[in-house]
Amino acid sequence: MASKKTIDVNGLTKGGPYSHAVISGNLVFVSGQTGNTPDKDTNFSEQFQNAISRIDEILKACGSGLQNILKVTVYLSDAGFFKEMNDLFAKYFPNNPPARTTVIAGFVSKGVYVELDVIAAL
């Protein structure tokens, strides 16, 4: 059986009983991160950037970083955000971008426009 190490980052909230990340072998699996702020209205761009920032913080706690992301799953609340997401994605991953899947999905929390989960190398 493969070993696994769970990672939780102090100060980052979670929406349920799960780990921010799990390390197994040389891979890091990061739970889905949204970028909305409960006490502030945020637009799509702000939410995307906040989610990336949270993922970066989690990956750093694991000994990795955005440059080591292998696969991203992007969940959008509306297909109308697809072009803006592509533009932001290209900003964060200008060279050798990771593999990506984009899904249109509903969210439990109102006002969430985007959620990202990633798999990264250590």
Phi and psi in radians as a Rosetta constraint file:
Dihedral C 1 N 2 CA 2 C 2 CIRCULARHARMONIC -1.206 0.35
Dihedral N 2 CA 2 C 2 N 3 CIRCULARHARMONIC 2.519 0.35
Dihedral C 2 N 3 CA 3 C 3 CIRCULARHARMONIC -1.427 0.35
Dihedral N 3 CA 3 C 3 N 4 CIRCULARHARMONIC 2.706 0.35
Dihedral C 3 N 4 CA 4 C 4 CIRCULARHARMONIC -2.498 0.35
Dihedral N 4 CA 4 C 4 N 5 CIRCULARHARMONIC 2.572 0.35
Dihedral C 4 N 5 CA 5 C 5 CIRCULARHARMONIC -2.204 0.35
Dihedral N 5 CA 5 C 5 N 6 CIRCULARHARMONIC 2.214 0.35
Dihedral C 5 N 6 CA 6 C 6 CIRCULARHARMONIC -1.595 0.35
Dihedral N 6 CA 6 C 6 N 7 CIRCULARHARMONIC 2.542 0.35
Dihedral C 6 N 7 CA 7 C 7 CIRCULARHARMONIC -2.225 0.35
Dihedral N 7 CA 7 C 7 N 8 CIRCULARHARMONIC 2.261 0.35
Dihedral C 7 N 8 CA 8 C 8 CIRCULARHARMONIC -2.231 0.35
Dihedral N 8 CA 8 C 8 N 9 CIRCULARHARMONIC 2.379 0.35
Dihedral C 8 N 9 CA 9 C 9 CIRCULARHARMONIC -1.764 0.35
Dihedral N 9 CA 9 C 9 N 10 CIRCULARHARMONIC 2.094 0.35
Dihedral C 9 N 10 CA 10 C 10 CIRCULARHARMONIC -1.007 0.35
Dihedral N 10 CA 10 C 10 N 11 CIRCULARHARMONIC 2.354 0.35
Dihedral C 10 N 11 CA 11 C 11 CIRCULARHARMONIC 1.631 0.35
Dihedral N 11 CA 11 C 11 N 12 CIRCULARHARMONIC -0.302 0.35
Dihedral C 11 N 12 CA 12 C 12 CIRCULARHARMONIC -1.630 0.35
Dihedral N 12 CA 12 C 12 N 13 CIRCULARHARMONIC 2.218 0.35
Dihedral C 12 N 13 CA 13 C 13 CIRCULARHARMONIC -1.320 0.35
Dihedral N 13 CA 13 C 13 N 14 CIRCULARHARMONIC 2.809 0.35
Dihedral C 13 N 14 CA 14 C 14 CIRCULARHARMONIC -2.337 0.35
Dihedral N 14 CA 14 C 14 N 15 CIRCULARHARMONIC 2.648 0.35
Dihedral C 14 N 15 CA 15 C 15 CIRCULARHARMONIC -1.676 0.35
Dihedral N 15 CA 15 C 15 N 16 CIRCULARHARMONIC 0.182 0.35
Dihedral C 15 N 16 CA 16 C 16 CIRCULARHARMONIC 3.099 0.35
Dihedral N 16 CA 16 C 16 N 17 CIRCULARHARMONIC -3.011 0.35
Dihedral C 16 N 17 CA 17 C 17 CIRCULARHARMONIC -1.472 0.35
Dihedral N 17 CA 17 C 17 N 18 CIRCULARHARMONIC 1.311 0.35
Dihedral C 17 N 18 CA 18 C 18 CIRCULARHARMONIC -2.528 0.35
Dihedral N 18 CA 18 C 18 N 19 CIRCULARHARMONIC 2.909 0.35
Dihedral C 18 N 19 CA 19 C 19 CIRCULARHARMONIC -1.569 0.35
Dihedral N 19 CA 19 C 19 N 20 CIRCULARHARMONIC 2.611 0.35
Dihedral C 19 N 20 CA 20 C 20 CIRCULARHARMONIC -1.067 0.35
Dihedral N 20 CA 20 C 20 N 21 CIRCULARHARMONIC -0.663 0.35
Dihedral C 20 N 21 CA 21 C 21 CIRCULARHARMONIC -2.679 0.35
Dihedral N 21 CA 21 C 21 N 22 CIRCULARHARMONIC 2.794 0.35
Dihedral C 21 N 22 CA 22 C 22 CIRCULARHARMONIC -2.287 0.35
Dihedral N 22 CA 22 C 22 N 23 CIRCULARHARMONIC 2.300 0.35
Dihedral C 22 N 23 CA 23 C 23 CIRCULARHARMONIC -1.809 0.35
Dihedral N 23 CA 23 C 23 N 24 CIRCULARHARMONIC 2.271 0.35
Dihedral C 23 N 24 CA 24 C 24 CIRCULARHARMONIC -2.440 0.35
Dihedral N 24 CA 24 C 24 N 25 CIRCULARHARMONIC 2.112 0.35
Dihedral C 24 N 25 CA 25 C 25 CIRCULARHARMONIC 1.082 0.35
Dihedral N 25 CA 25 C 25 N 26 CIRCULARHARMONIC -2.240 0.35
Dihedral C 25 N 26 CA 26 C 26 CIRCULARHARMONIC -1.787 0.35
Dihedral N 26 CA 26 C 26 N 27 CIRCULARHARMONIC 0.357 0.35
Dihedral C 26 N 27 CA 27 C 27 CIRCULARHARMONIC -2.049 0.35
Dihedral N 27 CA 27 C 27 N 28 CIRCULARHARMONIC 2.561 0.35
Dihedral C 27 N 28 CA 28 C 28 CIRCULARHARMONIC -2.074 0.35
Dihedral N 28 CA 28 C 28 N 29 CIRCULARHARMONIC 2.210 0.35
Dihedral C 28 N 29 CA 29 C 29 CIRCULARHARMONIC -1.908 0.35
Dihedral N 29 CA 29 C 29 N 30 CIRCULARHARMONIC 1.971 0.35
Dihedral C 29 N 30 CA 30 C 30 CIRCULARHARMONIC -1.746 0.35
Dihedral N 30 CA 30 C 30 N 31 CIRCULARHARMONIC 2.248 0.35
Dihedral C 30 N 31 CA 31 C 31 CIRCULARHARMONIC -1.095 0.35
Dihedral N 31 CA 31 C 31 N 32 CIRCULARHARMONIC 2.726 0.35
Dihedral C 31 N 32 CA 32 C 32 CIRCULARHARMONIC -0.964 0.35
Dihedral N 32 CA 32 C 32 N 33 CIRCULARHARMONIC 2.349 0.35
Dihedral C 32 N 33 CA 33 C 33 CIRCULARHARMONIC -2.136 0.35
Dihedral N 33 CA 33 C 33 N 34 CIRCULARHARMONIC 2.276 0.35
Dihedral C 33 N 34 CA 34 C 34 CIRCULARHARMONIC -1.768 0.35
Dihedral N 34 CA 34 C 34 N 35 CIRCULARHARMONIC 2.969 0.35
Dihedral C 34 N 35 CA 35 C 35 CIRCULARHARMONIC -2.188 0.35
Dihedral N 35 CA 35 C 35 N 36 CIRCULARHARMONIC 0.239 0.35
Dihedral C 35 N 36 CA 36 C 36 CIRCULARHARMONIC -1.312 0.35
Dihedral N 36 CA 36 C 36 N 37 CIRCULARHARMONIC 2.759 0.35
Dihedral C 36 N 37 CA 37 C 37 CIRCULARHARMONIC -2.130 0.35
Dihedral N 37 CA 37 C 37 N 38 CIRCULARHARMONIC 2.121 0.35
Dihedral C 37 N 38 CA 38 C 38 CIRCULARHARMONIC -0.995 0.35
Dihedral N 38 CA 38 C 38 N 39 CIRCULARHARMONIC -0.573 0.35
Dihedral C 38 N 39 CA 39 C 39 CIRCULARHARMONIC -1.723 0.35
Dihedral N 39 CA 39 C 39 N 40 CIRCULARHARMONIC 0.150 0.35
Dihedral C 39 N 40 CA 40 C 40 CIRCULARHARMONIC -2.580 0.35
Dihedral N 40 CA 40 C 40 N 41 CIRCULARHARMONIC 2.382 0.35
Dihedral C 40 N 41 CA 41 C 41 CIRCULARHARMONIC -1.266 0.35
Dihedral N 41 CA 41 C 41 N 42 CIRCULARHARMONIC 2.305 0.35
Dihedral C 41 N 42 CA 42 C 42 CIRCULARHARMONIC -2.234 0.35
Dihedral N 42 CA 42 C 42 N 43 CIRCULARHARMONIC 2.523 0.35
Dihedral C 42 N 43 CA 43 C 43 CIRCULARHARMONIC -1.533 0.35
Dihedral N 43 CA 43 C 43 N 44 CIRCULARHARMONIC 3.130 0.35
Dihedral C 43 N 44 CA 44 C 44 CIRCULARHARMONIC -1.055 0.35
Dihedral N 44 CA 44 C 44 N 45 CIRCULARHARMONIC -0.826 0.35
Dihedral C 44 N 45 CA 45 C 45 CIRCULARHARMONIC -1.024 0.35
Dihedral N 45 CA 45 C 45 N 46 CIRCULARHARMONIC -0.801 0.35
Dihedral C 45 N 46 CA 46 C 46 CIRCULARHARMONIC -1.070 0.35
Dihedral N 46 CA 46 C 46 N 47 CIRCULARHARMONIC -0.756 0.35
Dihedral C 46 N 47 CA 47 C 47 CIRCULARHARMONIC -1.126 0.35
Dihedral N 47 CA 47 C 47 N 48 CIRCULARHARMONIC -0.727 0.35
Dihedral C 47 N 48 CA 48 C 48 CIRCULARHARMONIC -1.078 0.35
Dihedral N 48 CA 48 C 48 N 49 CIRCULARHARMONIC -0.840 0.35
Dihedral C 48 N 49 CA 49 C 49 CIRCULARHARMONIC -1.134 0.35
Dihedral N 49 CA 49 C 49 N 50 CIRCULARHARMONIC -0.675 0.35
Dihedral C 49 N 50 CA 50 C 50 CIRCULARHARMONIC -1.113 0.35
Dihedral N 50 CA 50 C 50 N 51 CIRCULARHARMONIC -0.722 0.35
Dihedral C 50 N 51 CA 51 C 51 CIRCULARHARMONIC -1.110 0.35
Dihedral N 51 CA 51 C 51 N 52 CIRCULARHARMONIC -0.755 0.35
Dihedral C 51 N 52 CA 52 C 52 CIRCULARHARMONIC -1.082 0.35
Dihedral N 52 CA 52 C 52 N 53 CIRCULARHARMONIC -0.718 0.35
Dihedral C 52 N 53 CA 53 C 53 CIRCULARHARMONIC -1.086 0.35
Dihedral N 53 CA 53 C 53 N 54 CIRCULARHARMONIC -0.744 0.35
Dihedral C 53 N 54 CA 54 C 54 CIRCULARHARMONIC -1.110 0.35
Dihedral N 54 CA 54 C 54 N 55 CIRCULARHARMONIC -0.757 0.35
Dihedral C 54 N 55 CA 55 C 55 CIRCULARHARMONIC -1.084 0.35
Dihedral N 55 CA 55 C 55 N 56 CIRCULARHARMONIC -0.738 0.35
Dihedral C 55 N 56 CA 56 C 56 CIRCULARHARMONIC -1.048 0.35
Dihedral N 56 CA 56 C 56 N 57 CIRCULARHARMONIC -0.759 0.35
Dihedral C 56 N 57 CA 57 C 57 CIRCULARHARMONIC -1.084 0.35
Dihedral N 57 CA 57 C 57 N 58 CIRCULARHARMONIC -0.752 0.35
Dihedral C 57 N 58 CA 58 C 58 CIRCULARHARMONIC -1.138 0.35
Dihedral N 58 CA 58 C 58 N 59 CIRCULARHARMONIC -0.806 0.35
Dihedral C 58 N 59 CA 59 C 59 CIRCULARHARMONIC -1.076 0.35
Dihedral N 59 CA 59 C 59 N 60 CIRCULARHARMONIC -0.699 0.35
Dihedral C 59 N 60 CA 60 C 60 CIRCULARHARMONIC -1.094 0.35
Dihedral N 60 CA 60 C 60 N 61 CIRCULARHARMONIC -0.671 0.35
Dihedral C 60 N 61 CA 61 C 61 CIRCULARHARMONIC -1.124 0.35
Dihedral N 61 CA 61 C 61 N 62 CIRCULARHARMONIC -0.404 0.35
Dihedral C 61 N 62 CA 62 C 62 CIRCULARHARMONIC -1.587 0.35
Dihedral N 62 CA 62 C 62 N 63 CIRCULARHARMONIC -0.131 0.35
Dihedral C 62 N 63 CA 63 C 63 CIRCULARHARMONIC 1.551 0.35
Dihedral N 63 CA 63 C 63 N 64 CIRCULARHARMONIC 0.424 0.35
Dihedral C 63 N 64 CA 64 C 64 CIRCULARHARMONIC -2.250 0.35
Dihedral N 64 CA 64 C 64 N 65 CIRCULARHARMONIC -2.786 0.35
Dihedral C 64 N 65 CA 65 C 65 CIRCULARHARMONIC -3.019 0.35
Dihedral N 65 CA 65 C 65 N 66 CIRCULARHARMONIC 3.052 0.35
Dihedral C 65 N 66 CA 66 C 66 CIRCULARHARMONIC -0.986 0.35
Dihedral N 66 CA 66 C 66 N 67 CIRCULARHARMONIC -0.590 0.35
Dihedral C 66 N 67 CA 67 C 67 CIRCULARHARMONIC -1.147 0.35
Dihedral N 67 CA 67 C 67 N 68 CIRCULARHARMONIC -0.273 0.35
Dihedral C 67 N 68 CA 68 C 68 CIRCULARHARMONIC -1.742 0.35
Dihedral N 68 CA 68 C 68 N 69 CIRCULARHARMONIC 0.108 0.35
Dihedral C 68 N 69 CA 69 C 69 CIRCULARHARMONIC -1.201 0.35
Dihedral N 69 CA 69 C 69 N 70 CIRCULARHARMONIC 2.261 0.35
Dihedral C 69 N 70 CA 70 C 70 CIRCULARHARMONIC -1.728 0.35
Dihedral N 70 CA 70 C 70 N 71 CIRCULARHARMONIC -0.616 0.35
Dihedral C 70 N 71 CA 71 C 71 CIRCULARHARMONIC -2.579 0.35
Dihedral N 71 CA 71 C 71 N 72 CIRCULARHARMONIC 2.359 0.35
Dihedral C 71 N 72 CA 72 C 72 CIRCULARHARMONIC -2.175 0.35
Dihedral N 72 CA 72 C 72 N 73 CIRCULARHARMONIC 2.355 0.35
Dihedral C 72 N 73 CA 73 C 73 CIRCULARHARMONIC -1.924 0.35
Dihedral N 73 CA 73 C 73 N 74 CIRCULARHARMONIC 2.159 0.35
Dihedral C 73 N 74 CA 74 C 74 CIRCULARHARMONIC -1.889 0.35
Dihedral N 74 CA 74 C 74 N 75 CIRCULARHARMONIC 2.196 0.35
Dihedral C 74 N 75 CA 75 C 75 CIRCULARHARMONIC -1.902 0.35
Dihedral N 75 CA 75 C 75 N 76 CIRCULARHARMONIC 2.134 0.35
Dihedral C 75 N 76 CA 76 C 76 CIRCULARHARMONIC -1.953 0.35
Dihedral N 76 CA 76 C 76 N 77 CIRCULARHARMONIC 2.494 0.35
Dihedral C 76 N 77 CA 77 C 77 CIRCULARHARMONIC -1.335 0.35
Dihedral N 77 CA 77 C 77 N 78 CIRCULARHARMONIC -0.347 0.35
Dihedral C 77 N 78 CA 78 C 78 CIRCULARHARMONIC -2.662 0.35
Dihedral N 78 CA 78 C 78 N 79 CIRCULARHARMONIC 2.389 0.35
Dihedral C 78 N 79 CA 79 C 79 CIRCULARHARMONIC -1.085 0.35
Dihedral N 79 CA 79 C 79 N 80 CIRCULARHARMONIC -0.345 0.35
Dihedral C 79 N 80 CA 80 C 80 CIRCULARHARMONIC -1.101 0.35
Dihedral N 80 CA 80 C 80 N 81 CIRCULARHARMONIC -0.300 0.35
Dihedral C 80 N 81 CA 81 C 81 CIRCULARHARMONIC -1.530 0.35
Dihedral N 81 CA 81 C 81 N 82 CIRCULARHARMONIC -0.039 0.35
Dihedral C 81 N 82 CA 82 C 82 CIRCULARHARMONIC -1.050 0.35
Dihedral N 82 CA 82 C 82 N 83 CIRCULARHARMONIC -0.818 0.35
Dihedral C 82 N 83 CA 83 C 83 CIRCULARHARMONIC -1.113 0.35
Dihedral N 83 CA 83 C 83 N 84 CIRCULARHARMONIC -0.800 0.35
Dihedral C 83 N 84 CA 84 C 84 CIRCULARHARMONIC -1.075 0.35
Dihedral N 84 CA 84 C 84 N 85 CIRCULARHARMONIC -0.704 0.35
Dihedral C 84 N 85 CA 85 C 85 CIRCULARHARMONIC -1.089 0.35
Dihedral N 85 CA 85 C 85 N 86 CIRCULARHARMONIC -0.765 0.35
Dihedral C 85 N 86 CA 86 C 86 CIRCULARHARMONIC -1.036 0.35
Dihedral N 86 CA 86 C 86 N 87 CIRCULARHARMONIC -0.748 0.35
Dihedral C 86 N 87 CA 87 C 87 CIRCULARHARMONIC -1.102 0.35
Dihedral N 87 CA 87 C 87 N 88 CIRCULARHARMONIC -0.772 0.35
Dihedral C 87 N 88 CA 88 C 88 CIRCULARHARMONIC -1.182 0.35
Dihedral N 88 CA 88 C 88 N 89 CIRCULARHARMONIC -0.700 0.35
Dihedral C 88 N 89 CA 89 C 89 CIRCULARHARMONIC -1.041 0.35
Dihedral N 89 CA 89 C 89 N 90 CIRCULARHARMONIC -0.772 0.35
Dihedral C 89 N 90 CA 90 C 90 CIRCULARHARMONIC -1.121 0.35
Dihedral N 90 CA 90 C 90 N 91 CIRCULARHARMONIC -0.548 0.35
Dihedral C 90 N 91 CA 91 C 91 CIRCULARHARMONIC -1.159 0.35
Dihedral N 91 CA 91 C 91 N 92 CIRCULARHARMONIC -0.738 0.35
Dihedral C 91 N 92 CA 92 C 92 CIRCULARHARMONIC -1.432 0.35
Dihedral N 92 CA 92 C 92 N 93 CIRCULARHARMONIC -0.470 0.35
Dihedral C 92 N 93 CA 93 C 93 CIRCULARHARMONIC -2.257 0.35
Dihedral N 93 CA 93 C 93 N 94 CIRCULARHARMONIC 1.163 0.35
Dihedral C 93 N 94 CA 94 C 94 CIRCULARHARMONIC -1.235 0.35
Dihedral N 94 CA 94 C 94 N 95 CIRCULARHARMONIC -0.517 0.35
Dihedral C 94 N 95 CA 95 C 95 CIRCULARHARMONIC -2.187 0.35
Dihedral N 95 CA 95 C 95 N 96 CIRCULARHARMONIC 2.429 0.35
Dihedral C 95 N 96 CA 96 C 96 CIRCULARHARMONIC 0.843 0.35
Dihedral N 96 CA 96 C 96 N 97 CIRCULARHARMONIC 0.999 0.35
Dihedral C 96 N 97 CA 97 C 97 CIRCULARHARMONIC -1.113 0.35
Dihedral N 97 CA 97 C 97 N 98 CIRCULARHARMONIC 2.664 0.35
Dihedral C 97 N 98 CA 98 C 98 CIRCULARHARMONIC -1.233 0.35
Dihedral N 98 CA 98 C 98 N 99 CIRCULARHARMONIC 2.873 0.35
Dihedral C 98 N 99 CA 99 C 99 CIRCULARHARMONIC -1.071 0.35
Dihedral N 99 CA 99 C 99 N 100 CIRCULARHARMONIC 2.656 0.35
Dihedral C 99 N 100 CA 100 C 100 CIRCULARHARMONIC -2.611 0.35
Dihedral N 100 CA 100 C 100 N 101 CIRCULARHARMONIC 2.501 0.35
Dihedral C 100 N 101 CA 101 C 101 CIRCULARHARMONIC -2.163 0.35
Dihedral N 101 CA 101 C 101 N 102 CIRCULARHARMONIC 2.399 0.35
Dihedral C 101 N 102 CA 102 C 102 CIRCULARHARMONIC -2.089 0.35
Dihedral N 102 CA 102 C 102 N 103 CIRCULARHARMONIC 2.291 0.35
Dihedral C 102 N 103 CA 103 C 103 CIRCULARHARMONIC -2.234 0.35
Dihedral N 103 CA 103 C 103 N 104 CIRCULARHARMONIC 2.392 0.35
Dihedral C 103 N 104 CA 104 C 104 CIRCULARHARMONIC -1.567 0.35
Dihedral N 104 CA 104 C 104 N 105 CIRCULARHARMONIC 2.171 0.35
Dihedral C 104 N 105 CA 105 C 105 CIRCULARHARMONIC -2.491 0.35
Dihedral N 105 CA 105 C 105 N 106 CIRCULARHARMONIC 2.775 0.35
Dihedral C 105 N 106 CA 106 C 106 CIRCULARHARMONIC -1.602 0.35
Dihedral N 106 CA 106 C 106 N 107 CIRCULARHARMONIC 2.686 0.35
Dihedral C 106 N 107 CA 107 C 107 CIRCULARHARMONIC -2.088 0.35
Dihedral N 107 CA 107 C 107 N 108 CIRCULARHARMONIC 2.618 0.35
Dihedral C 107 N 108 CA 108 C 108 CIRCULARHARMONIC -1.172 0.35
Dihedral N 108 CA 108 C 108 N 109 CIRCULARHARMONIC -0.757 0.35
Dihedral C 108 N 109 CA 109 C 109 CIRCULARHARMONIC -1.531 0.35
Dihedral N 109 CA 109 C 109 N 110 CIRCULARHARMONIC 2.342 0.35
Dihedral C 109 N 110 CA 110 C 110 CIRCULARHARMONIC -1.214 0.35
Dihedral N 110 CA 110 C 110 N 111 CIRCULARHARMONIC 2.505 0.35
Dihedral C 110 N 111 CA 111 C 111 CIRCULARHARMONIC 1.507 0.35
Dihedral N 111 CA 111 C 111 N 112 CIRCULARHARMONIC 0.082 0.35
Dihedral C 111 N 112 CA 112 C 112 CIRCULARHARMONIC -1.590 0.35
Dihedral N 112 CA 112 C 112 N 113 CIRCULARHARMONIC 2.210 0.35
Dihedral C 112 N 113 CA 113 C 113 CIRCULARHARMONIC -1.849 0.35
Dihedral N 113 CA 113 C 113 N 114 CIRCULARHARMONIC -0.408 0.35
Dihedral C 113 N 114 CA 114 C 114 CIRCULARHARMONIC -2.657 0.35
Dihedral N 114 CA 114 C 114 N 115 CIRCULARHARMONIC 2.542 0.35
Dihedral C 114 N 115 CA 115 C 115 CIRCULARHARMONIC -2.427 0.35
Dihedral N 115 CA 115 C 115 N 116 CIRCULARHARMONIC 2.461 0.35
Dihedral C 115 N 116 CA 116 C 116 CIRCULARHARMONIC -2.201 0.35
Dihedral N 116 CA 116 C 116 N 117 CIRCULARHARMONIC 2.383 0.35
Dihedral C 116 N 117 CA 117 C 117 CIRCULARHARMONIC -2.226 0.35
Dihedral N 117 CA 117 C 117 N 118 CIRCULARHARMONIC 2.624 0.35
Dihedral C 117 N 118 CA 118 C 118 CIRCULARHARMONIC -2.394 0.35
Dihedral N 118 CA 118 C 118 N 119 CIRCULARHARMONIC 2.757 0.35
Dihedral C 118 N 119 CA 119 C 119 CIRCULARHARMONIC -2.095 0.35
Dihedral N 119 CA 119 C 119 N 120 CIRCULARHARMONIC 2.269 0.35
Dihedral C 119 N 120 CA 120 C 120 CIRCULARHARMONIC -2.314 0.35
Dihedral N 120 CA 120 C 120 N 121 CIRCULARHARMONIC 2.783 0.35
Dihedral C 120 N 121 CA 121 C 121 CIRCULARHARMONIC -1.559 0.35
Dihedral N 121 CA 121 C 121 N 122 CIRCULARHARMONIC 2.699 0.35
